[in-house]
Structure formats: C-alpha cells, structure tokens
C-alpha cells in the first residue's frame, strides 16, 4: 500500500511546471504568483490557494466512497438467493463489483508490468484476487480489494497528517507587504520590495521580509520558524524575521534583505530539500522490497504446484498459495519506515529544528562527538565594550570618537558594537574620508587630515606604531599619524543556555570540542567555563577542516559540527552532520548544513538528538513488528490455518499499526 491517492488529486507539481487546479488558476511549484486578488501558494495541499477550493478533497472522498459502495453491493449479492438459473448473472454481478473496487490496483499493476516493474504490492493483490475469483471464491476476491482500499484510505489519512506537520511550515510564506512610498501606502508582493524600503506592519499580519524596526513597539510570534512559544518584544532597532507574525503594535520597519534572501525563503528551500536524502533504513527497505517480492511469488508458485502434484488437490493448494501472497505484502515496511522519518522531520520542525533529510536524522543517534565554532555559536556573536584604555595624554571620549568614526562604515560585529557604545554615551562621531578595510587586520581612513588606524595588533606593528600589546581578550588598537592613541577591550558573552546545553550533551556521552579562529586566551576561557573536552584556536577555515578530519578519524561514532559563519561552510560540509545557527547564520553556512537551528538555541541540539533516537526506535520497532507478525501468519497460512479474509485483515492491520506508531511523535503533545 504505497501510493498516496491524495497526491494524484492535488495539483501535480513537478519541477517548475505550472499546472491548473480545479479553480482554473495556475500554480507555480517554487513561487507565489498573483492573479489579480487571487493568490496561489507553492506546496499545494488541501485548501492550498486563496480560492478556497479544497484541492484533494474529491480524491479523499473517492478513497472511502469506492470501498463503501463495493461493500454494500457485495452484501446485497451475498444475501440475494440466486437460483442455478441465474448463476451466470451472479458471477457477472460479482465481476462488476470486483472491477469497480479493484480497477485501480489492476491498472497500476498493468502499468508497472509494462514498464518492467512487475513485483510490487499491486501485483500481489491483483494475482491473489484474480486467483480467488478464478477458483470460485468470488466474495473473498472482492473482499481482498475492499479491505485493501480501506487500508489505503486509512493509510493516506495518516500520511496526510504526517505531511501536514511539515507542510504547515510552508504557511509562513508571506502574502503581501504594505510599502510606504512617497508618503502613500501601497500593498505589493514581497518580491517587489527592495532593500531600504519602509513597510508598515499591523497586528495579525505576517512579516513579509527580514527588516528592522524604525518606529513603534510590538510583540512578535516567532513559533513557526524558531519553535519559541512565547511572544518576543521588539523595539526600535530590533530585527524582525520574515514569516513571523506581528501580534500587538503597529510598527514601521526598514527592509534589510530582499525577498529572495529573506529567512522565510531560506526556510522553505531547506524544507523542500528534506525529502531528497534517504536514510540507510529507507534504502534497505527499497532494496528489500525488490528482492522480497519475487522470492515470495516464487514460494507461492511452488506452494501451488508441488503439493498439488502430490495430493491432487489443486483447489486447496492454489487457494493456500494465493492466501500466502496476500499475507506476504510488504506494505507495513514499505510505508512505515519512510513515514517514520517524515514524522521525525515534522516533529523536529515543530521545535525549531529544520532537518534537510532523513540521512541527517539517521546519523544523530550515532553521534559521539560534537565540534563547535565559538563566535556566534557558543557565544552571542554580539560584542560589547568592556573597557576603554586611552594612552597618556588622550581622553577616553576622544579615543571613542576616533574609533567610532573609523568603524562607522564596517559591518563587522566588533565595529558595530564600538559605534553603538559611542552613541549610547553621547560621543560625537568625527567625520572621515578615504575609508579602506584591510582584510584580517582592520581599517585605515583619514579623519581631520590625519591617518587613523583601527584594528588588531598586527595592523599597528605593520605600520611601525610603538605600543605594548594587551595580553588577553578581544582588543581594537588605535593610532593616529603613527602615534598610539589607546585600545578598546570588547567581550562576546557566552550564550545563556550554553552551560545547560553542554551539560545535557555530556549526559548523552557526547564529547564536545571547540574549533575557533579567535585568540588562544579567549578560547581557553570559554572552554574552561563550559567544561569542553578540548579546543583549538587561531585556526583558518582550512585548518578547521583538517582539525575536524583528525577528530573524525579518532571518533567512535558520527561527528557533528555546529557553526554560523561563511568560514564554517567547508567544515559544515565535511562533517557527518553539519548544524547551522539559522537566525544569524550566513547563506553559505545554511547551504552547507544538514540541520538548521532556527532559534539559535544550543539546547535544541540535545533535543534534536533525543528526537532522532526516538525516530530510530520507531523505525526498528516497525521493522521487527511487521516481519514478526507476517512471518507467523505466513506460517499459519501455509498449513491452512489462515484464510484469505484473515490474510487481508492481517496485512491491513499490521500496516495500520505500524503507520500509527510511525506518526505517533507528530500527533502527540508537543514537548519542548
């Protein structure tokens, strides 16, 4: 029972192809399109577009209506006392009902045979039911198809439920943006907005683009993207993530990223990738089904022929062989194992953990080592000024004024923190010119006709400035026309949840190490405070890859790396499991990662491991249960203790129980 009829009756998106749904409008697989006031969304499912048409509803009705009508007709034929004179009519009626309830199975089987894909569940059901019909067991032949269709309906309902947990995330796609242009408000598609545009957000509206508040105060519901259940307060200067919902206030915001680069688009792209990678158990089941089915057909053929040649009772042994075929359908395995991973991915997404594919979910329970970046991952990635140390004869305010002027145009977190600190303390920022960034060292510019240097110790030493370097911490040194002005000490606070997260990881017997490009002193301080097993500092991106490969060679299980920056992309791609911090992570990091933590909360890592272990347990429960029950009933069928009715009930029952077990995580109460 592997086909999902609901998929047939929904808009059949494949690639970038546009299809027409029942309402008459076109859908685009990857984009949202406007047709006047009529909007349609990608990833269509039930009620997928603004027209209100319930796509797939007709298919859902068909799923249960066919077996219901077939059952009523079967009961009517069975209870009608046909005389021998009308025996042919009785057979014809049975035949009509059989074709009515079983035509889809027969057609699918014929299509697969024409393509050379003979051995599947449709083939088994077709052979078993046609055989039963051939030996005069008409009610049983029809019952096989009726029960099979009932099983399909229940199965598809479970699959739709599991898919809904993932597809609900697609509802975060914003519908429109209210742009203020030339003093007037206009409603536009988010794709039409440009960086720097001002938009207005009202209570209840989705945030259409990544932006920052420039006027007003509000609270925002970020649960769809981050898993955070509590509303987040946002004030002027705070960032707003696209896809979240504005709750209380009316605010004006400046667009920081285009729609293509916005968080919501990245999330949707990641979720589209979640079904592209298959875990080992899934690949095993696919290989298993291809080998298993022809073997079962061969055993059934031998069961029908060999005992019949010995006993002469062809009817009995053909019936036994057909029953054996029905019992042996591998539906529970073929459906429940992939569905278990769909359920696991959906459950993780509800907690703000986006898993790109079941391969990553399958690797997490094997994790023995977690390797971490420092800045922006273990630490907040937001620097604050800890101390201003002006040189003799230089005032602190003058030093800050020059530093803020030099850092005014940089996007580096250190520079931004200095500018912010100067403004908060009412320091006038001097005007400058000839701004020049020196990669890996700092900034050079002209302020009041004097050449100013702001950066690390290497920058000043390179320009022969006389000074004494500080021993610890993150420091910005300043010089003016070759004269040392002083330095500014900055700190990057450790995330408040980091200690709890690493304590949980230690409890899960996972060895935690840190690889960073920061100074050794800063790395040592963080590693000591969090009780990390080891650390390596002052690493370039290629050094991180080499260090990770060394850890992977010594590890007893899988190795995960978590990071957020562009320089982390190579090591994220190299790790068994790459984990990116979603809210602050770079595009390169998000692309390279297998898992994205949307809330930037380190405790989501041990939670993700726990959810992955739960998924693995369910997968192996289903495999053992399905093989065990089917093996027992197949044995009973071989010795004549299981008839065709019991065979169908067993097949459907085992499949449904396995499916219920597979979707259990996503229908259970959410736990953070």
Buried (B, 14 or more C-beta within 10 A) or exposed (E): BBBBBBBEBBBEBEEEEBBEBBBEBEBBBEEBBBBEEEBBBBBBBBEBBBBEBBBBBBBBEBBBEBBBBBBEBBEEBEEEEBEEEEEEEBBEBBBEBBEBBBEBBBEBBEEBBEEEEBBBBBBBBBBBBBBBBEBEBBBBBBBBBBBBBBBBBBBBBBBBBBBBBBBBBBEBBBBBBBBEEEEEEEEBBBBEBEEEBBBBBEEEBBBBBBBBBEEBBBBBBBBBBBBBEEBBEBEEEBBBBBBBBBBBBBBBBBBBBBBEBBBBBBBBEBBBBBBEBBBEBBBBBBEBBEEBBEEBBEBBEEBBBEBBEEEEEBEBBBBBBBBBBBBBBBBBBBBBBBBBBBBBBBBBBBBBBBBBBBBBBBBBBBBBBBBBBBBBBBBBBBBEBBEBBBBEEBEBBBBBBBBBBBBBEBEEBBBBBBBBBBEEEEBEBBEBEEBEBBEEBBBBBBBEEBBBBBBBBBBBBBBEBEBEEBEEBBBBBBBBEEBBBBBBBBBBEBBEBBBEBBBBBBEBEBBBBBBBBBBEEBBBBBBEEBEBBEBBBEBEBEBBBBBBEEBBEEBEBBBBBBBBBBBBBBBBBBBBBBBBBBBBBBEBBBBBBBBBBBBBBBBBBBBBBBBBBBBBEBBEBBBEBBBEBBEEBBEBBBEEEBBBBBBBBBBBBBBBBBBEBBBBBBEEEEEE
